[in-house]
């Protein structure tokens, strides 16, 4: 089968690897002149690590990433809010996006996958993919849109699309954890819902020495320009007022240009398919980063599609099966992310007070603790059930 994949990110490369290994003729199209990662760090949950294992790449990820055994969320005064550990030997893994990109890219380019760079897709017609400058590839038996949450190509599918930008985003960067004080846990500090800072261990970074962390500072998208204009020293003062113990990390940032700004969309597409076209990854179901599930869901999309194409030789039936298998899992995390976003990123004093008062005690309740741990691990399905890798 001839498969065209639009986008060379996590979903696109993972799908290319899985499908090329199954003998499909795969072409990946990337709009930039050089395929490259975007962003600082991400958290691979046990579900995403299971998908990487299916691709034969978990060992490589373990080599680069930083082990995460728990979440530790506190108020600026040190009150425990979110104390949550993985169970049954599971753990998460923080990893730099460049490291994950290199792992996937090396595996993809070792296969007979064609990569078309500087190919910005504007139209898909009868299996043919057309670029902005008029070039055409195909026809393909199947086209996958894996171009990310902010790309509008999904709007050409004829599906119902709802993809508003979340009002809150974050400044991100990475630096060396010289003291090792921030290993093994994703740590967050809050002042109500309006201020949040987090530090995630991400292990080793390509072309750099030492173990690194990614850290972020949350703020409304509308305040980005004002904060940039105010300068780095003002931002550092805010960070250190909130979290003095993070001084070694904060002081390591010397230029505002070292900070990247990330914004997010709440993406809902129904259905994910149209004709011979399927939307995957953040293009189909982007969420806020509260549960750290974007990369995991994208990896699972890829291995599930490969499974469906083995089960069904007909493309349309395979796409229907893929959506049937993925919808309950994805829907849970879309709903959970939407519900949790204002709990950690909003201007509501009431929600912040309720979170700080009740979340830690609720976590001590056995049934609630189980629900929170399985949600964190990336294995919950809607309305009930636990996700398992396809056989």
C-alpha positions in Angstrom: 0.0 0.0 0.0 1.2 3.5 -0.8 1.0 5.8 2.3 1.6 9.5 2.3 2.3 11.1 5.7 2.0 14.8 6.2 4.2 16.0 9.1 7.6 14.8 10.5 6.8 15.0 14.2 6.1 12.3 16.7 2.9 11.0 15.1 4.2 11.2 11.6 7.6 9.5 12.2 6.1 6.8 14.5 3.5 6.0 11.8 6.2 5.9 9.1 8.3 3.4 11.1 5.4 1.1 12.0 4.0 1.1 8.4 7.3 0.8 6.6 8.3 -2.2 8.8 5.1 -3.8 7.7 6.1 -3.5 4.0 4.1 -0.4 3.0 5.5 2.2 0.6 5.8 5.3 2.8 6.4 8.9 1.9 6.7 11.6 4.6 6.1 15.2 3.6 7.5 18.0 5.8 6.8 21.7 5.3 10.2 22.9 6.6 13.4 22.7 4.6 15.0 20.7 7.5 13.1 18.3 9.6 13.6 19.3 13.2 11.9 19.1 16.6 9.9 21.9 18.2 9.8 22.5 22.0 11.8 21.7 25.0 10.8 18.6 26.9 7.8 16.2 27.2 6.7 13.4 29.6 6.4 9.9 28.2 3.9 8.0 30.4 3.9 4.2 30.8 1.4 4.0 27.9 3.7 5.9 25.5 6.7 3.8 26.7 4.7 0.7 25.8 4.1 2.1 22.3 7.8 2.8 21.9 8.5 -0.7 23.0 6.3 -1.9 20.2 8.4 0.1 17.8 11.6 -1.3 19.2 12.7 2.1 20.5 12.1 2.0 24.2 15.7 1.1 25.0 16.9 4.1 23.0 14.5 6.3 24.9 15.7 4.9 28.2 19.3 5.8 27.2 18.4 9.5 26.8 15.5 10.2 29.1 15.1 11.0 32.8 13.1 8.6 35.0 10.1 10.2 36.6 8.6 8.2 39.6 6.2 10.7 41.0 4.5 14.1 40.7 5.0 16.6 43.5 2.8 19.7 43.4 2.8 22.2 46.3 1.7 25.7 47.0 4.3 28.5 47.3 4.1 28.1 51.1 4.9 24.4 50.8 1.5 22.9 51.3 1.1 19.5 49.5 -1.5 19.6 46.7 -0.6 16.8 44.4 1.4 13.9 45.7 1.1 11.0 43.2 3.4 8.1 42.6 3.3 5.5 39.8 2.4 2.0 40.9 3.3 -1.6 40.1 6.8 -0.7 38.9 5.6 1.8 36.3 7.3 5.1 35.8 7.2 8.0 33.4 10.2 9.4 31.5 11.0 13.0 30.8 12.8 13.4 27.5 14.0 16.3 25.4 12.1 16.7 22.2 15.3 16.7 20.2 16.3 13.3 21.7 12.9 11.8 20.9 13.0 13.3 17.5 16.5 11.8 16.8 15.4 8.4 18.0 12.4 8.3 15.7 14.2 10.0 12.8 17.1 7.6 12.9 14.7 4.6 13.0 12.7 6.1 10.1 15.6 7.0 7.8 17.0 3.5 8.3 13.9 2.2 6.5 13.0 2.7 2.9 10.9 5.8 3.7 11.0 8.7 1.3 11.2 12.1 2.9 10.1 15.2 0.9 11.3 18.4 2.6 10.1 22.0 2.0 6.8 20.5 1.0 3.9 22.5 2.5 0.7 20.8 1.8 -2.3 22.9 0.9 -4.7 20.3 -0.7 -5.4 16.6 -0.8 -7.4 15.4 -3.9 -8.2 11.8 -4.8 -5.2 10.6 -2.9 -2.9 13.2 -4.5 -1.1 15.7 -2.2 -0.4 19.1 -3.5 2.1 21.6 -2.1 1.8 25.4 -1.9 4.2 25.8 -4.9 2.2 23.4 -7.1 4.2 20.2 -6.7 2.2 17.0 -6.5 2.8 13.6 -4.9 0.7 10.4 -5.2 -1.7 9.0 -5.7 -1.6 7.4 -2.3 -3.9 4.6 -1.0 -3.9 6.3 2.4 -2.9 9.9 3.5 -2.2 10.6 7.1 -2.4 14.2 8.4 0.1 14.4 11.3 0.9 18.1 11.0 0.2 19.2 14.6 -2.5 21.0 16.6 -1.9 24.4 15.0 -2.1 23.3 11.4 -5.3 23.9 9.6 -5.1 21.1 7.0 -7.7 19.1 9.0 -10.2 21.7 8.0 -10.0 20.4 4.4 -11.3 17.0 5.4 -15.0 18.0 5.5 -15.2 16.8 9.1 -16.6 18.8 12.1 -13.7 20.6 13.6 -13.5 22.6 16.9 -10.0 23.7 17.7 -9.9 26.9 19.9 -6.6 28.1 21.4 -6.4 27.7 25.1 -6.1 31.2 26.8 -3.1 30.0 28.8 0.4 29.0 27.5 3.9 28.8 28.9 7.5 29.8 28.6 9.7 26.8 28.3 13.5 26.1 28.3 16.0 23.5 29.4 19.2 23.7 31.5 21.6 21.4 33.3 20.6 20.2 36.8 24.0 20.7 38.3 23.0 19.6 41.8 20.7 16.7 40.9 18.1 18.2 43.2 15.3 17.8 40.6 15.7 14.2 39.6 13.0 11.4 39.7 9.9 13.7 40.0 7.9 16.2 38.0 7.7 19.1 40.5 5.3 22.0 40.3 4.6 25.0 42.5 1.4 27.0 42.5 0.1 30.3 43.7 -3.6 29.8 43.2 -4.5 28.9 39.6 -2.9 32.0 38.1 0.8 31.2 38.8 2.4 27.9 38.1 6.0 26.8 37.6 7.2 23.3 36.9 10.5 21.4 36.6 10.7 18.1 34.7 13.9 15.9 34.6 14.6 15.0 30.9 17.9 13.2 31.2 20.6 13.8 28.5 20.3 16.3 25.7 21.9 15.9 22.2 25.2 17.8 21.9 25.3 18.7 25.6 26.8 17.4 28.8 25.1 16.5 32.0 21.6 15.7 33.1 19.0 18.3 32.1 15.6 19.5 33.2 12.9 21.4 31.3 11.1 24.1 33.3 8.1 26.1 32.4 6.4 29.3 33.6 2.6 29.4 33.0 0.9 32.7 31.9 -2.0 33.8 29.7 -1.3 34.0 26.0 -2.5 37.6 26.0 0.3 38.5 28.4 3.2 37.1 26.4 4.2 40.3 24.7 4.0 42.4 27.8 6.1 39.9 29.7 8.7 39.8 26.9 8.9 43.5 26.9 9.4 43.6 30.7 12.5 41.6 30.3 14.1 38.5 31.7 15.1 40.0 35.1 11.4 40.8 35.9 10.4 37.3 34.9 13.2 35.7 37.0 12.0 37.7 40.0 8.5 36.4 39.6 9.9 32.8 39.4 12.1 33.1 42.4 9.4 34.8 44.5 7.1 31.8 43.8 9.8 29.1 44.1 13.1 30.2 45.8 14.5 26.7 45.9 14.6 26.7 42.1 17.3 29.4 42.0 20.0 27.2 40.5 17.6 26.4 37.6 16.3 29.9 37.1 19.7 31.6 37.3 21.0 29.3 34.5 18.9 31.2 31.9 20.9 34.1 30.6 18.8 35.3 27.7 15.1 35.8 27.0 15.8 34.2 23.6 16.5 30.9 25.4 12.8 30.8 26.4 10.3 29.3 23.9 6.7 30.1 24.2 4.1 27.2 23.8 0.4 27.7 23.2 -2.1 24.8 22.9 -5.4 24.0 21.2 -8.3 22.0 22.4 -8.7 20.0 19.1 -11.9 18.0 18.4 -12.4 16.4 14.9 -15.3 14.1 14.0 -14.8 11.9 12.3 -11.1 11.6 12.0 -11.4 10.2 8.4 -12.7 11.2 5.1 -12.1 9.3 1.8 -8.6 8.0 2.0 -7.4 10.5 4.5 -7.0 10.0 8.3 -6.1 12.6 10.9 -3.8 11.5 13.7 -1.9 12.8 16.8 -2.4 16.4 17.8 -3.9 17.2 14.5 -6.9 15.0 15.5 -7.0 15.4 19.3 -4.6 18.1 20.7 -5.1 19.0 24.3 -3.6 21.2 27.0 -0.4 19.8 28.6 -1.9 19.2 32.1 -1.8 15.4 31.9 1.3 15.2 29.7 -0.4 12.9 27.1 0.1 14.4 23.7 3.2 12.4 22.7 1.8 9.3 24.2 -1.5 9.5 22.3 0.4 10.1 19.1 2.6 7.1 19.5 -0.4 4.9 20.3 -2.2 6.2 17.2 0.7 5.0 15.1 0.9 1.4 16.5 -2.9 1.1 16.5 -3.1 2.1 12.8 -0.4 -0.5 11.9 -2.5 -3.1 13.8 -5.7 -2.1 12.0 -4.1 -2.3 8.5 -2.9 -5.9 9.4 -6.5 -6.8 10.4 -8.2 -5.1 7.5 -6.9 -5.1 4.0 -9.5 -2.6 2.9 -8.4 1.0 3.8 -11.8 2.4 4.7 -12.5 -0.6 7.0 -9.1 -0.2 8.6 -9.7 3.5 9.3 -13.1 2.8 10.8 -11.5 0.1 13.1 -8.7 2.5 14.0 -11.2 5.2 15.1 -13.3 2.6 17.0 -10.2 1.4 18.9 -8.8 4.9 19.6 -11.9 7.0 20.4 -12.6 5.8 24.0 -8.9 6.3 25.0 -8.6 9.7 23.4 -12.0 10.9 24.5 -11.1 10.3 28.2 -8.0 12.4 28.0 -9.7 15.1 26.0 -12.4 15.4 28.7 -9.9 15.1 31.6 -7.5 17.7 30.1 -10.3 20.1 29.5 -11.6 19.7 33.0 -8.2 20.0 34.7 -6.9 23.0 32.7 -8.8 25.7 34.8 -7.7 23.9 38.0 -4.1 24.8 37.2 -4.3 27.6 34.7 -7.0 30.2 35.3 -7.8 33.3 37.3 -10.3 31.6 39.6 -9.6 32.0 43.3 -12.4 29.7 44.2 -11.0 26.8 42.1 -7.5 27.4 43.5 -8.8 27.3 47.1 -10.8 24.1 46.5 -7.8 22.4 44.8 -5.4 23.3 47.5 -7.9 22.3 50.2 -9.3 19.0 48.9 -7.0 17.5 46.3 -4.4 16.0 48.6 -6.9 14.5 51.1 -8.9 13.0 48.1 -5.7 11.3 46.9 -5.7 9.3 50.1 -9.0 7.6 49.2 -8.2 4.2 47.7 -10.6 4.4 44.7 -9.7 8.0 44.0 -6.0 7.3 44.2 -6.4 4.4 41.7 -8.3 6.6 39.3 -5.6 9.4 39.6 -2.7 6.9 39.1 -4.2 5.2 36.1 -5.1 8.6 34.6 -1.5 9.8 35.0 -0.2 6.5 33.5 -2.1 7.2 30.3 -4.3 4.1 30.3 -7.8 5.2 31.1 -10.7 4.9 28.6 -14.1 6.5 28.4 -16.4 5.8 30.1 -14.6 2.9 31.9 -11.8 0.5 31.2 -8.1 0.3 30.8 -6.1 0.7 27.6 -3.8 -2.1 26.6 -1.5 -2.3 23.5 -3.2 -3.9 20.5 -2.4 -7.6 20.1 
